């Protein structure tokens, strides 16, 4: 169960991190 939870929470975390980086880059360009 713990492994499944870690795997599940790891995917959205990485996606969120990338989204935040992209948003920051866009804000810097504007």
DRENRO-575796 format. One record per residue (C-alpha): residue number from 0; x, y, z. Coordinates in steps of 0.5 Angstrom, whole numbers. Layout:
BEGIN
+-----+-------+-------+-------+
:   n :    px :    py :    pz :
+-----+-------+-------+-------+
: NUM :     X :     Y :     Z :
...
+-----+-------+-------+-------+
//
This chain:
BEGIN
+-----+-------+-------+-------+
:   n :    px :    py :    pz :
+-----+-------+-------+-------+
:   0 :     0 :     0 :     0 :
:   1 :     6 :     5 :     2 :
:   2 :     9 :     4 :    -5 :
:   3 :     3 :     5 :    -9 :
:   4 :     1 :    11 :    -5 :
:   5 :     9 :    14 :    -6 :
:   6 :     8 :    12 :   -14 :
:   7 :     1 :    15 :   -14 :
:   8 :     4 :    22 :   -11 :
:   9 :    10 :    22 :   -14 :
:  10 :     7 :    23 :   -21 :
:  11 :     3 :    29 :   -20 :
:  12 :     8 :    32 :   -16 :
:  13 :    13 :    32 :   -22 :
:  14 :     7 :    35 :   -26 :
:  15 :     6 :    40 :   -21 :
:  16 :    13 :    42 :   -21 :
:  17 :    14 :    43 :   -28 :
:  18 :     8 :    47 :   -29 :
:  19 :    10 :    51 :   -23 :
:  20 :    17 :    52 :   -27 :
:  21 :    13 :    54 :   -34 :
:  22 :     9 :    59 :   -30 :
:  23 :    15 :    62 :   -27 :
:  24 :    18 :    62 :   -34 :
:  25 :    12 :    66 :   -37 :
:  26 :    12 :    71 :   -32 :
:  27 :    19 :    73 :   -32 :
:  28 :    18 :    74 :   -40 :
:  29 :    12 :    78 :   -39 :
+-----+-------+-------+-------+
//
